[in-house]
Amino acid sequence: MIMHKNTYGFIGLGLIGGSLAGNLRRLDKNCRIMAYTRTKETLKTAKESGLIDEICSGPDDPLFSECSCIFLCAPVENNIAALRDLQKVLSPDCLLTDVGSVKGTIHREVERLGLKSQFVGGHPMTGSEQSGLANAQNHLFENAYYILTPTDLVPQEWTQRLFNFAVSLKAIPMILDWKEHDRITAAISHLPHLIASSLVNTVHDLDNENEHMKMIAAGGFRDITRIASSSPEMWEQICVDNHENISDVMDVFISQLIQARDHMCSGDGGYINRMFAASREYRDSFSFASIGPVKNMYMIYCDVIDENGAIATIATILAVHGISIKNIRIVHNREHDQGALAIEFYKKEAMDSSIRILRHHRYRVTANE
Protein backbone atom coordinates (compact mmCIF):
# COMPACT_ATOMS: atom_id res chain seq x y z
CA MET A 1 0.00 0.00 0.00
CA ILE A 2 1.16 3.51 -0.74
CA MET A 3 -0.29 5.00 2.44
CA HIS A 4 -1.80 3.74 5.66
CA LYS A 5 -4.89 2.37 3.96
CA ASN A 6 -5.90 2.03 0.35
CA THR A 7 -9.10 4.06 -0.01
CA TYR A 8 -8.62 7.45 -1.64
CA GLY A 9 -10.89 10.34 -2.50
CA PHE A 10 -10.54 13.14 -5.03
CA ILE A 11 -12.20 16.52 -5.27
CA GLY A 12 -11.41 17.52 -8.84
CA LEU A 13 -10.14 15.15 -11.47
CA GLY A 14 -8.28 17.25 -14.03
CA LEU A 15 -4.68 17.03 -15.15
CA ILE A 16 -3.13 16.88 -11.67
CA GLY A 17 -5.92 14.95 -9.96
CA GLY A 18 -6.21 12.47 -12.82
CA SER A 19 -2.44 11.94 -12.90
CA LEU A 20 -2.32 11.36 -9.13
CA ALA A 21 -5.22 8.91 -9.32
CA GLY A 22 -3.57 7.09 -12.21
CA ASN A 23 -0.38 6.69 -10.20
CA LEU A 24 -2.29 5.36 -7.20
CA ARG A 25 -3.94 2.82 -9.47
CA ARG A 26 -0.57 1.89 -10.99
CA LEU A 27 1.21 1.55 -7.65
CA ASP A 28 -1.59 -0.23 -5.78
CA LYS A 29 -3.93 -2.12 -8.11
CA ASN A 30 -6.13 -3.15 -5.17
CA CYS A 31 -6.78 0.40 -4.00
CA ARG A 32 -10.23 1.93 -4.03
CA ILE A 33 -10.66 5.39 -5.53
CA MET A 34 -13.69 7.65 -5.40
CA ALA A 35 -14.10 11.13 -6.82
CA TYR A 36 -16.30 14.15 -7.24
CA THR A 37 -15.95 16.83 -9.86
CA ARG A 38 -18.48 19.29 -11.22
CA THR A 39 -18.24 17.87 -14.75
CA LYS A 40 -20.35 14.71 -14.84
CA GLU A 41 -18.85 13.58 -18.14
CA THR A 42 -15.41 13.52 -16.54
CA LEU A 43 -16.66 11.28 -13.75
CA LYS A 44 -18.34 8.97 -16.24
CA THR A 45 -15.16 8.67 -18.30
CA ALA A 46 -13.05 8.02 -15.20
CA LYS A 47 -15.43 5.29 -14.01
CA GLU A 48 -15.70 3.59 -17.40
CA SER A 49 -11.92 3.58 -17.84
CA GLY A 50 -11.39 2.01 -14.43
CA LEU A 51 -9.52 5.02 -13.05
CA ILE A 52 -12.03 5.39 -10.22
CA ASP A 53 -14.35 2.92 -8.52
CA GLU A 54 -17.02 5.20 -7.12
CA ILE A 55 -18.70 8.40 -8.30
CA CYS A 56 -19.59 10.76 -5.44
CA SER A 57 -22.54 13.12 -5.64
CA GLY A 58 -20.73 15.97 -3.90
CA PRO A 59 -18.07 16.75 -1.27
CA ASP A 60 -20.57 15.83 1.46
CA ASP A 61 -21.23 12.36 -0.01
CA PRO A 62 -21.06 9.78 2.84
CA LEU A 63 -18.72 7.67 0.68
CA PHE A 64 -15.92 10.12 1.47
CA SER A 65 -16.15 9.07 5.13
CA GLU A 66 -14.48 5.78 4.12
CA CYS A 67 -11.34 7.46 2.77
CA SER A 68 -7.94 7.28 4.42
CA CYS A 69 -6.72 10.17 2.28
CA ILE A 70 -8.50 12.83 0.22
CA PHE A 71 -6.78 14.94 -2.45
CA LEU A 72 -8.21 18.41 -3.08
CA CYS A 73 -7.39 18.98 -6.76
CA ALA A 74 -9.89 21.66 -7.78
CA PRO A 75 -9.16 25.42 -8.00
CA VAL A 76 -8.40 26.92 -4.57
CA GLU A 77 -11.82 28.56 -4.11
CA ASN A 78 -13.56 25.28 -4.96
CA ASN A 79 -11.28 23.36 -2.59
CA ILE A 80 -12.18 25.71 0.24
CA ALA A 81 -15.89 25.34 -0.46
CA ALA A 82 -15.45 21.55 -0.60
CA LEU A 83 -13.67 21.52 2.76
CA ARG A 84 -16.75 22.93 4.47
CA ASP A 85 -18.91 20.15 3.03
CA LEU A 86 -16.29 17.44 3.58
CA GLN A 87 -16.15 18.32 7.25
CA LYS A 88 -19.69 16.94 7.64
CA VAL A 89 -18.62 13.40 6.63
CA LEU A 90 -14.85 13.38 7.21
CA SER A 91 -13.34 10.61 9.31
CA PRO A 92 -10.89 11.85 11.99
CA ASP A 93 -8.42 9.28 10.62
CA CYS A 94 -8.47 10.75 7.10
CA LEU A 95 -5.49 12.69 5.81
CA LEU A 96 -6.34 15.80 3.79
CA THR A 97 -4.01 17.30 1.20
CA ASP A 98 -4.27 19.65 -1.76
CA VAL A 99 -2.26 20.54 -4.88
CA GLY A 100 -2.63 24.34 -4.99
CA SER A 101 0.21 26.69 -5.93
CA VAL A 102 -0.69 29.13 -3.12
CA LYS A 103 -0.88 27.65 0.38
CA GLY A 104 -1.91 30.54 2.63
CA THR A 105 -5.59 30.60 1.67
CA ILE A 106 -6.16 26.89 2.21
CA HIS A 107 -4.09 26.75 5.42
CA ARG A 108 -6.06 29.61 6.98
CA GLU A 109 -9.35 27.90 6.09
CA VAL A 110 -8.12 24.58 7.50
CA GLU A 111 -7.29 26.35 10.76
CA ARG A 112 -10.66 28.12 10.83
CA LEU A 113 -12.47 24.80 10.39
CA GLY A 114 -10.40 23.07 13.08
CA LEU A 115 -8.83 20.58 10.64
CA LYS A 116 -5.14 21.32 11.30
CA SER A 117 -4.56 17.87 12.81
CA GLN A 118 -5.53 16.27 9.46
CA PHE A 119 -3.97 18.54 6.83
CA VAL A 120 -0.71 18.48 4.91
CA GLY A 121 -0.61 21.04 2.12
CA GLY A 122 0.86 19.89 -1.18
CA HIS A 123 2.16 21.55 -4.33
CA PRO A 124 3.47 19.36 -7.15
CA MET A 125 5.39 21.85 -9.30
CA THR A 126 4.45 20.45 -12.65
CA GLY A 127 1.84 20.81 -15.36
CA SER A 128 1.18 20.91 -19.07
CA GLU A 129 -0.36 23.17 -21.69
CA GLN A 130 -3.04 20.53 -22.06
CA SER A 131 -5.46 20.45 -19.13
CA GLY A 132 -8.17 18.04 -18.08
CA LEU A 133 -8.40 14.35 -17.36
CA ALA A 134 -7.79 13.37 -20.99
CA ASN A 135 -4.23 14.67 -20.67
CA ALA A 136 -3.38 13.03 -17.35
CA GLN A 137 -0.15 11.06 -17.38
CA ASN A 138 1.66 8.89 -14.85
CA HIS A 139 5.07 10.43 -15.52
CA LEU A 140 3.84 14.00 -14.97
CA PHE A 141 5.61 14.27 -11.60
CA GLU A 142 8.99 12.78 -12.51
CA ASN A 143 11.86 15.06 -11.42
CA ALA A 144 9.40 17.76 -10.33
CA TYR A 145 9.54 19.26 -6.87
CA TYR A 146 6.61 18.19 -4.71
CA ILE A 147 6.38 20.68 -1.85
CA LEU A 148 4.66 19.58 1.36
CA THR A 149 3.46 22.14 3.91
CA PRO A 150 2.26 20.27 7.02
CA THR A 151 0.47 22.09 9.83
CA ASP A 152 2.00 22.10 13.30
CA LEU A 153 -0.67 19.69 14.56
CA VAL A 154 -0.68 16.95 11.93
CA PRO A 155 1.09 13.69 12.96
CA GLN A 156 4.60 13.43 11.56
CA GLU A 157 3.88 9.95 10.19
CA TRP A 158 1.08 11.38 8.04
CA THR A 159 3.51 13.84 6.49
CA GLN A 160 5.90 10.94 5.94
CA ARG A 161 3.18 9.03 4.06
CA LEU A 162 2.84 11.84 1.55
CA PHE A 163 6.61 12.21 1.40
CA ASN A 164 6.95 8.53 0.51
CA PHE A 165 4.13 8.82 -2.02
CA ALA A 166 5.94 11.69 -3.73
CA VAL A 167 9.07 9.56 -3.88
CA SER A 168 7.07 6.74 -5.49
CA LEU A 169 6.01 9.24 -8.19
CA LYS A 170 9.74 9.86 -8.87
CA ALA A 171 9.16 13.43 -7.73
CA ILE A 172 11.46 15.39 -5.41
CA PRO A 173 9.61 15.97 -2.13
CA MET A 174 10.50 18.95 0.05
CA ILE A 175 8.94 20.02 3.35
CA LEU A 176 8.43 23.75 3.87
CA ASP A 177 6.42 26.05 6.11
CA TRP A 178 3.48 27.32 4.08
CA LYS A 179 4.52 30.95 4.60
CA GLU A 180 7.98 30.23 3.21
CA HIS A 181 6.44 28.36 0.29
CA ASP A 182 4.28 31.34 -0.69
CA ARG A 183 7.23 33.73 -0.37
CA ILE A 184 9.42 31.52 -2.56
CA THR A 185 6.84 30.96 -5.28
CA ALA A 186 6.08 34.68 -5.33
CA ALA A 187 9.69 35.29 -6.41
CA ILE A 188 10.41 32.37 -8.72
CA SER A 189 7.01 31.76 -10.29
CA HIS A 190 4.40 34.44 -9.70
CA LEU A 191 6.57 37.51 -10.36
CA PRO A 192 8.05 36.04 -13.60
CA HIS A 193 4.54 35.51 -14.95
CA LEU A 194 3.63 39.10 -14.15
CA ILE A 195 6.85 40.35 -15.74
CA ALA A 196 6.26 38.33 -18.90
CA SER A 197 2.71 39.61 -19.20
CA SER A 198 3.76 43.21 -18.54
CA LEU A 199 6.57 42.98 -21.08
CA VAL A 200 4.22 41.71 -23.79
CA ASN A 201 1.72 44.46 -22.97
CA THR A 202 4.53 47.05 -23.07
CA VAL A 203 5.46 46.03 -26.61
CA HIS A 204 1.78 46.06 -27.56
CA ASP A 205 1.36 49.61 -26.25
CA LEU A 206 4.58 50.90 -27.89
CA ASP A 207 4.05 49.24 -31.27
CA ASN A 208 2.81 51.27 -34.21
CA GLU A 209 -0.05 50.52 -36.57
CA ASN A 210 2.33 48.55 -38.83
CA GLU A 211 3.11 46.25 -35.87
CA HIS A 212 6.81 46.17 -36.66
CA MET A 213 7.69 45.26 -33.07
CA LYS A 214 5.36 42.30 -33.19
CA MET A 215 6.76 41.29 -36.57
CA ILE A 216 10.40 41.40 -35.50
CA ALA A 217 9.94 39.97 -32.00
CA ALA A 218 11.46 36.50 -32.03
CA GLY A 219 14.18 34.42 -30.45
CA GLY A 220 14.89 35.68 -26.94
CA PHE A 221 11.77 37.83 -26.69
CA ARG A 222 9.53 34.92 -27.57
CA ASP A 223 11.32 32.62 -25.12
CA ILE A 224 11.26 34.92 -22.10
CA THR A 225 7.60 35.84 -22.63
CA ARG A 226 6.16 32.40 -23.41
CA ILE A 227 4.65 32.10 -19.92
CA ALA A 228 2.52 35.16 -20.70
CA SER A 229 0.29 32.69 -22.58
CA SER A 230 -0.78 31.06 -19.30
CA SER A 231 -4.39 30.87 -18.14
CA PRO A 232 -5.71 34.36 -17.19
CA GLU A 233 -8.28 32.82 -14.82
CA MET A 234 -5.69 30.78 -12.93
CA TRP A 235 -3.24 33.66 -12.61
CA GLU A 236 -5.92 36.08 -11.51
CA GLN A 237 -6.61 33.84 -8.53
CA ILE A 238 -2.92 33.21 -7.76
CA CYS A 239 -2.06 36.92 -7.81
CA VAL A 240 -5.00 37.85 -5.58
CA ASP A 241 -4.39 35.00 -3.12
CA ASN A 242 -0.65 35.68 -2.78
CA HIS A 243 -0.74 39.44 -3.28
CA GLU A 244 1.24 40.35 -0.14
CA ASN A 245 4.27 38.23 -1.04
CA ILE A 246 4.12 39.15 -4.71
CA SER A 247 3.91 42.83 -3.81
CA ASP A 248 7.02 42.54 -1.61
CA VAL A 249 9.17 40.88 -4.28
CA MET A 250 7.75 43.21 -6.91
CA ASP A 251 8.99 46.18 -4.87
CA VAL A 252 12.51 44.72 -4.88
CA PHE A 253 12.33 44.07 -8.62
CA ILE A 254 11.07 47.57 -9.40
CA SER A 255 13.88 49.01 -7.25
CA GLN A 256 16.44 47.04 -9.25
CA LEU A 257 14.94 48.27 -12.54
CA ILE A 258 15.05 51.88 -11.34
CA GLN A 259 18.68 51.52 -10.26
CA ALA A 260 19.60 50.00 -13.63
CA ARG A 261 17.80 52.81 -15.45
CA ASP A 262 19.48 55.54 -13.39
CA HIS A 263 23.00 54.12 -13.78
CA MET A 264 22.42 53.52 -17.50
CA CYS A 265 21.24 57.09 -18.09
CA SER A 266 24.17 58.52 -16.14
CA GLY A 267 26.59 56.58 -18.32
CA ASP A 268 27.73 54.26 -15.52
CA GLY A 269 28.66 51.32 -17.71
CA GLY A 270 30.56 49.70 -14.87
CA TYR A 271 27.38 49.24 -12.85
CA ILE A 272 25.57 47.72 -15.84
CA ASN A 273 28.50 45.36 -16.47
CA ARG A 274 28.54 44.24 -12.83
CA MET A 275 24.77 43.76 -12.88
CA PHE A 276 24.90 41.42 -15.88
CA ALA A 277 28.00 39.62 -14.55
CA ALA A 278 26.36 38.98 -11.17
CA SER A 279 23.14 37.69 -12.74
CA ARG A 280 25.06 35.45 -15.11
CA GLU A 281 27.18 33.98 -12.31
CA TYR A 282 24.14 33.31 -10.12
CA ARG A 283 22.05 31.81 -12.93
CA ASP A 284 24.92 29.58 -14.05
CA SER A 285 24.99 28.13 -10.53
CA PHE A 286 21.41 26.85 -10.86
CA SER A 287 20.75 23.15 -11.26
CA PHE A 288 18.33 22.47 -14.12
CA ALA A 289 18.17 18.72 -13.55
CA SER A 290 14.77 19.01 -11.88
CA ILE A 291 11.53 20.70 -12.86
CA GLY A 292 10.69 23.96 -11.11
CA PRO A 293 7.48 26.00 -10.98
CA VAL A 294 8.06 27.56 -14.39
CA LYS A 295 7.73 24.74 -16.86
CA ASN A 296 10.80 23.63 -18.79
CA MET A 297 10.92 24.24 -22.52
CA TYR A 298 12.78 21.66 -24.59
CA MET A 299 13.85 23.50 -27.72
CA ILE A 300 16.72 23.41 -30.17
CA TYR A 301 17.76 25.79 -32.93
CA CYS A 302 18.92 24.21 -36.16
CA ASP A 303 20.84 26.11 -38.83
CA VAL A 304 19.30 25.36 -42.23
CA ILE A 305 19.64 26.67 -45.76
CA ASP A 306 16.60 28.52 -47.07
CA GLU A 307 15.55 26.10 -49.79
CA ASN A 308 12.53 24.02 -50.74
CA GLY A 309 12.09 20.92 -48.58
CA ALA A 310 14.54 21.98 -45.84
CA ILE A 311 11.97 21.77 -43.05
CA ALA A 312 10.39 18.60 -44.44
CA THR A 313 13.81 16.91 -44.54
CA ILE A 314 14.47 17.59 -40.86
CA ALA A 315 10.96 16.56 -39.83
CA THR A 316 11.35 13.32 -41.78
CA ILE A 317 14.72 12.53 -40.20
CA LEU A 318 13.25 12.91 -36.72
CA ALA A 319 10.07 11.02 -37.59
CA VAL A 320 12.09 8.05 -38.86
CA HIS A 321 13.68 7.85 -35.41
CA GLY A 322 10.28 7.96 -33.71
CA ILE A 323 10.71 11.45 -32.27
CA SER A 324 7.56 13.49 -31.71
CA ILE A 325 7.81 17.22 -32.41
CA LYS A 326 5.71 19.59 -30.31
CA ASN A 327 6.26 22.65 -32.48
CA ILE A 328 8.48 23.74 -35.35
CA ARG A 329 8.85 27.26 -36.68
CA ILE A 330 11.15 29.50 -38.72
CA VAL A 331 13.15 32.08 -36.76
CA HIS A 332 13.65 35.15 -38.92
CA ASN A 333 15.84 36.83 -36.31
CA ARG A 334 19.08 34.88 -35.79
CA GLU A 335 19.95 36.07 -32.31
CA HIS A 336 23.07 34.72 -30.61
CA ASP A 337 24.06 33.04 -33.89
CA GLN A 338 21.28 30.49 -33.35
CA GLY A 339 19.89 28.75 -36.40
CA ALA A 340 16.88 29.66 -38.41
CA LEU A 341 14.67 26.73 -37.38
CA ALA A 342 13.31 26.35 -33.84
CA ILE A 343 12.09 22.87 -32.90
CA GLU A 344 10.30 22.22 -29.60
CA PHE A 345 9.78 18.81 -27.98
CA TYR A 346 7.56 17.37 -25.28
CA LYS A 347 10.39 15.66 -23.41
CA LYS A 348 14.06 16.30 -22.69
CA GLU A 349 14.97 12.83 -23.94
CA ALA A 350 13.51 13.65 -27.35
CA MET A 351 15.46 16.91 -27.45
CA ASP A 352 18.74 15.21 -26.54
CA SER A 353 18.22 12.47 -29.14
CA SER A 354 17.37 15.04 -31.81
CA ILE A 355 20.56 16.97 -31.16
CA ARG A 356 22.60 13.81 -31.58
CA ILE A 357 20.74 12.69 -34.72
CA LEU A 358 20.80 16.05 -36.50
CA ARG A 359 24.47 16.59 -35.73
CA HIS A 360 25.14 13.15 -37.18
CA HIS A 361 23.49 14.43 -40.38
CA ARG A 362 25.88 17.43 -40.34
CA TYR A 363 23.38 20.02 -39.11
CA ARG A 364 24.58 22.71 -36.73
CA VAL A 365 22.36 22.54 -33.66
CA THR A 366 22.18 24.71 -30.53
CA ALA A 367 20.16 23.82 -27.44
CA ASN A 368 18.00 26.47 -25.78
CA GLU A 369 19.51 26.67 -22.28
N, C-alpha and C positions, 0 to 999 in steps of 0.2 A: 504494500500500500504506500501511496505517496505521502499521505498524512495520517493522522491518528485513526480516522475511519475512512470509509470510501463512498460517502454520499455527499455530493456537491451541488450547490445551487448557483444559478447565474441570474443577475438582473442586467439585461442587455446581452446581446449575442451578435455583436458586429465583428469587425476585424480582430480586435484584441480578445474579446470574450470568446469568439468562435475558435481562435487559435489556442487559447488556454484550455478550452473544453476538449479540443482535438488532442492536445498533448496529454490531458488526463486520461482520455480514452486509450491513447497509445501506450501510456506507461502502466495503466492498471485496467486491463480489459474487463475486469469484474466490477468496476466502479459503477455507481448509479448517479446519473446526472439529470437534474431538473432545471428548467429555465423559464423566465418570463421576459418578454420584450413586447413593446407596443405594436410591433408589426406581426400580425398573425401569420402571414405567409412565411416569414422567417422561422417561426416556431414549427410550422408544418414541415418545412424543408429539413430542419434540424432533426425532427422526429423521424421522418421517412428515411433519412440517410443513416440513422443510427447514432448520430452525434449525441443526442439526448434521449433519455428514457421517459421523462414525464414533462408535460406542458402544464405550467402553472397559470392560473387565471389572473394573478396579480401578485404584488409583493406581500400581501397579507394572506396568501393561499396557505392553508394548514400544512401542505406538503413541505413547505420550507422549514417547518419545525423539526423535520427528520434529518436536516443537513448537519454535517460536522464542519463544513466550511462553505461560506457564501461569498462569491466574487461580485462586487458592484462594478459593472463594466459599461454603464450608461453615462451620458454627460453628467457633469458634477451636480447640476440642479436636479436632475432626475434621480441621481443616487441619493441625494439628501431627502427628497420626497419619499423614495422607496424605504429609506431607513425608518421613517416614522411608521410606515405600515408594517415593515418587517418586525418591528419591536413587539407587535401584538402577538406574533406566533413564534418568535425566536427562542430557541433553546439556549439556556445559559452555558451549555457546553459547545456552542457553535462559534467558530472563529469567523470574524468579518474582515474582509479586505477589499480594497478598491484598486483602480488602475489609473486614477486621475493624475494629470501633470501639475496640478496645484493642490497642496495638501492642507493648507490652513482652513479652508472652508469646511471640508469634511471633518477634520479633527475637532473643530469648534462645535459642530453639530453633534458629533459622537459624544463629546463631553456634556453638552446640554441634555442629551437623551439618557445620560447615565450608562453609556455602553463602552466606556474606556477599558474595562477589564476584558473586552472581547475583540478589540480592534487593533489591527496592524495595517497601517496605510501602505499602499504599494504603487510604484510607478515604473513599469517596464518601458525603458526609453527606446522605443522602436515604433515602426509604423510603415505605411505604404501609401502611395498615391491612390491606390484602389481601396475603397472602404467596403464595409459590409461583410456578411457571413460568407458570401461566395468567394471572397478573396482571402479567407483565413488560411493559414499555413503553419504546419508544425515547426518549421525552422525559423519562424519570425523572430524568436528571441535569442537566437544563437549569437554570442559575442556582444550582446547588448547589455548595458547596465540595467539591473533590476533593483531599484531603490526601495528599501523597506523603512517605514517610519512608525515604529511601535509606540503606543502610549506608555506612560510610566506605570500603568496598572495591569497591563496584559502579561500573562505568564511568559517567562523567557522561552519555555519549550514550545509555545505556540509560534513565537517569532522564528524559532529554529526550524519548525515545520515548513514555513514559507521559504526560509533561506534554503533548505534542502530541496524544496520544489523548484526554486529558481535554478539551482545547480543542475537539477535533472533536465531542465530546459536548455542547458548549455549556455545559460545567461551568466552574467557576472553580478551576483548579489552584493549589495552594500547597505549597511544600516546607518541611517542618519536621523537626527532630530528633525521633525517636520518643518520647524522654522528655518533651520539651516538649508534643508532641501529647497524651500521656496526662495531663499536668498540666492542660492547657487543657480537655480534654473532661470531666475530673473536675469542674471548676467550672461549665461552661456546659451540660453535658448530664447527667452522672451524678448530681451532687448534686440538681439540680432534680427528677429522677425520684424520688429518695429522699424529698425534701421533700413532693412531691405525694402519694406513698404514705403517708407518716407523717401528713400532714394529714387525709387521708381516714380513716385508722385512728383518729386522735384524735377526730374527730366520731363515728365508730362507737362508740368506748368511752364517750363522754360522753353520747350520746343516751339517751333514756328508752325505755320499752317502747312508747310511742305513736309513736316515731320522728319527733318534730316537727322535729328538726334536719335529718333526711334529707328531710322533706317540704318544708321551707322553702328548703333549699339550692338555689340557682339562680344565674343570672347569673355574677358574678365567681367565686364558689366553683367552679362547674362548669367555667369556663374555665381557672382556674389549676390544677385538679386533673385535667384530661382525660388527661394523660400517665400518670396512675396506672393507666390501663387497659392499659398496655403488657404485653408478654409476660413473665410471671414467670420462665420458664425462661431467656430471653435476659438479663434483668436480674440474675438470680442469678449467671450466669457473668461478666457485666461487672463487677459489684460485687466479686466475689472476685478476678478478675484484676487489677483496678486499685485494690485496697483501700488501698494506701499513699497514693496521691494523693487518693483520695476522703476518706480519714480526715483528711488535712491540711486540705483545704478545709472539711470538716465542722467541724473544730475552730474555724476562723475564723468560720464561720456561727453556731455555737453561742455563741461569745463575743459576737457582735453581738446575738443574741437576748437574752442575759443582760443586756447593757448596756441594751438598749431596755427590758427589764422593770424593771430597777433604777431607771432615770431616770423611767419612767412611774409607778412606785409611790411615788417620792419627790416627785411632782408637778412634775418638771422638764419642763414643756411645751416650753420652748425647745429642749431636746435633741431631743425627738420631732419638732418642726417642722423642725429642721435635717436630721434623718435623712431625712424624707420629701422635703425639698427637694433634698438631694444625690442621692438615688436617682432622683428625677424628672429632674433635669438630666442625669445620666449616661445614663439610659435614652433620653431624647429625643435624645441624640447618636448613638444607634445607627443604622446603615443597615439597613433591612429589605428592600432590593432583591434580596438573595440569600437562599438557603435555608441555614439553619444546622442544627446537629445536632438541635434540637428542632423537629419538623415544624410548618410554618406551618398555621394554621387560617384558612380563608377564610369568614368569617361576617358577616352583617349582621343588624341588628335593625330590624324594621319595625313602626311604630305602626299598629295596626288597631283597629277598633271591634268589640266583642264581639257579633257577630251571625251568624246562620246564613249559611254560604257564604263568609265572609270569607277563610278559608284557601284554599278551592277557587278563589276569584277570583284570588288572587295566584299560586297554582300554575299556573293556566291562562294568565295573562298571560306568565309566564316560559316555559312550555312552547311557546306560540305563537312565541316568539322563539328556540326551539331550545336553551334553557338547561337543563342537567341539574342537578337539586337532589340534594345528597348526603344532607341531613337537614333536617327542618323540625319545629319544636316550639313550643309555647306557653310563654312565660316568665311565670310568675305573680308574680315579684318584679321590679318595674321599677326596677332599680338604675341610677343615673346618668342617669335620665330616658330610658333606652333603651326601645324599643317592646316590645310584648307578643309579638311573633313573631320567633323566631330561625331564620334560614335559613342553612344551611351548604352550600358548594360545593366541587367537586373542584379547581377551578382559579381563580387570581386573575382571569383574564380574564372568567370567568363572573360572579364577584362584582362586578367593576367595571361590566359591562354591566347587571347586575340593578339596581344602584344607580341608574344612569342611566334605565333603563326605568321603574322604580317611581316615581322622582321625577317623571318625565314624566306618570305617572298620578296625581299629587298625593299620593302616600304620603310620609310622613316617615320617612327611612331614615338609620340610623347604622351606620358600619362598625366592626367590632371590631378596634381597633388598640392 
